[in-house]
C-alpha cells in the first residue's frame, strides 16, 4: 500500500515501501506502485469501489497465469511478433474499455492481464534479434532510455490528466504503442 504524503489537483507525492517495484515488468507483473496509482485513478474516474478493484486485480493476475503458457505456445507456432501484437491489441482494448465504460460494473481486469503476457514475448523477440556480444549494452541502453522516457511521460500524463482529460492518458499510450 502506498503512503500518500501530499496530493492536490496537479501533484501526487507518495512514499512507496522499500522493495516495492515501481511499474510492471517481466518478473514483477503485479503489486507495483503504478498499479496502486492506476487503481486509484479508476476509482476516481469511474467510482469503482474496493471490491471491484479487487476483482480487476484478480482478473489481471488470473489472465496472465491461465493464458501465459498457451499464448507462449501459440507464439512458438505462429510467430512471436503476430502473437505479441494480438496480446497488445487485447490490452489496448482494455484501456479503451476503461475510458468508455458507462459504469464501474463494466470494468474488467481480464484484458489488462495480456499486458503481462506481452512482456516475455517482447523479451524473447529482443533476445533473438540482438547479438549476444552486445546484449548487455543493449539491455542497459534500452532500460536507461525507457526510464528517461517514462519520467518525461509521467509529467506529460499529469498535464493531460489535468488540462485535457484523464482518458487521453490511456489513448495516447495506445497511440504511442501503435506507432512503434
C-alpha positions in Angstrom: 0.0 0.0 0.0 1.2 3.5 -0.8 1.5 6.2 1.8 0.3 9.5 0.3 2.4 12.3 1.6 0.8 15.2 -0.5 -2.0 15.4 -3.0 -3.6 18.3 -4.9 -5.1 18.7 -8.3 -1.7 18.7 -10.0 0.6 16.7 -7.9 0.7 13.4 -6.0 3.6 12.6 -3.8 3.8 9.1 -2.3 6.2 7.2 -0.1 6.4 3.7 -1.6 7.5 0.9 0.7 11.1 -0.3 0.4 11.3 -3.1 -2.1 8.0 -2.3 -3.9 8.6 -2.3 -7.7 7.6 1.0 -9.4 6.0 -0.4 -12.5 5.1 -3.8 -14.0 7.9 -5.6 -15.8 8.9 -9.1 -16.6 9.3 -10.9 -13.3 7.3 -8.2 -11.4 3.9 -8.2 -13.1 1.8 -7.0 -10.1 1.9 -5.4 -6.7 3.6 -2.3 -8.1 3.3 1.3 -7.2 2.0 2.1 -10.6 -0.8 -0.5 -10.3 -1.9 1.1 -7.0 -2.0 4.5 -8.6 -3.9 3.2 -11.6 -6.5 1.6 -9.3 -6.9 5.0 -7.6 -7.4 6.7 -10.9 -10.0 4.1 -12.0 -11.7 4.6 -8.6 -11.8 8.4 -9.1 -12.8 8.3 -12.8 -15.5 5.6 -12.6 -16.4 5.4 -9.0 -15.2 1.8 -8.6 -15.3 0.5 -5.1 -12.6 -1.6 -3.4 -14.3 -4.9 -4.1 -14.5 -4.1 -7.9 -10.8 -3.0 -7.9 -10.0 -6.4 -6.2 -11.9 -8.2 -8.9 -10.0 -6.3 -11.5 -6.6 -7.1 -9.9 -7.7 -10.8 -9.6 -8.8 -10.8 -13.3 -5.5 -9.4 -14.3 -3.5 -12.0 -12.3 -5.6 -14.9 -13.4 -5.4 -13.9 -17.1 -1.6 -13.9 -17.1 -1.5 -17.1 -15.1 -4.0 -19.0 -17.1 -3.1 -17.8 -20.6 0.6 -17.3 -20.2 1.7 -20.8 -21.3 -0.9 -21.2 -24.1 0.0 -17.8 -25.6 3.7 -18.8 -25.4 2.9 -22.0 -27.3 1.0 -20.0 -29.9 3.9 -17.7 -30.3 6.3 -20.6 -30.9 3.9 -22.0 -33.5 2.7 -18.9 -35.4 5.4 -16.3 -34.7 6.2 -14.2 -31.7 5.5 -10.9 -33.4 2.0 -11.8 -34.5 1.0 -13.1 -31.1 2.7 -10.1 -29.4 0.6 -7.7 -31.5 -2.5 -9.7 -30.7 -1.9 -9.6 -26.9 -1.2 -5.9 -27.1 -4.4 -5.3 -29.0 -6.3 -7.1 -26.2 -4.5 -4.8 -23.7 -5.3 -1.7 -25.7 -9.0 -2.7 -25.9 -9.0 -2.9 -22.1 -7.7 0.7 -21.9 -10.4 1.8 -24.2 -13.0 -0.1 -22.1 -11.8 1.7 -19.0 -12.5 5.0 -20.8 -15.8 4.2 -22.4 -17.3 2.1 -19.6 -20.5 3.9 -18.5 -20.4 2.4 -15.1 -17.9 0.7 -12.7 -19.7 -2.7 -13.2 -18.3 -2.9 -16.8 -14.7 -2.5 -15.7 -12.6 -5.7 -16.1 -9.0 -6.5 -15.4 -9.1 -9.6 -17.5 -7.8 -7.9 -20.7 -5.2 -6.0 -18.7 -3.6 -9.3 -17.9 -2.5 -9.6 -21.6 0.0 -6.7 -20.9 1.9 -9.0 -18.5 1.9 -11.8 -21.1 3.3 -9.5 -23.8 6.5 -8.7 -21.7 8.1 -12.1 -22.0 7.2 -12.3 -25.8 8.9 -8.9 -26.3 11.9 -10.1 -24.4 12.1 -13.3 -26.5 12.0 -11.3 -29.7 14.7 -9.0 -28.3 17.0 -11.9 -27.5 16.5 -13.3 -31.0 17.3 -10.1 -32.7 20.2 -8.7 -30.7 23.7 -10.2 -31.0 24.8 -11.9 -27.7 28.1 -10.0 -27.7 26.2 -6.7 -27.3 23.2 -7.9 -25.3 24.4 -6.3 -22.0 25.0 -3.0 -23.6 21.6 -3.2 -25.5 19.7 -4.0 -22.3 21.4 -1.2 -20.4 20.8 1.4 -23.1 17.2 0.1 -23.6 16.4 0.3 -19.8 18.0 3.8 -19.5 16.1 5.1 -22.5 12.9 3.6 -21.1 13.4 5.2 -17.7 14.1 8.6 -19.2 11.1 8.4 -21.5 8.9 7.2 -18.5 10.0 10.2 -16.4 9.1 12.7 -19.1 5.8 10.9 -19.9 4.8 11.0 -16.2 4.9 14.8 -16.4 3.1 14.8 -19.8 0.4 12.4 -18.5 -0.2 14.6 -15.4 -0.7 17.7 -17.6 -3.0 15.8 -19.9 -5.0 14.5 -16.9 -5.4 18.0 -15.5 -6.0 20.1 -18.6 -7.4 17.8 -21.3 -9.0 14.8 -19.5 -7.9 11.5 -17.9 -9.0 9.4 -20.9 -6.3 11.0 -23.1 -3.6 9.4 -20.9 -4.8 6.0 -22.0 -5.5 6.9 -25.6 -2.1 8.5 -26.1 -0.4 5.4 -24.6 -2.2 3.3 -27.2 -1.2 5.6 -30.0 2.5 5.5 -28.9 2.4 1.8 -28.7 0.9 1.5 -32.2 3.4 3.9 -33.7 6.4 1.9 -32.5 
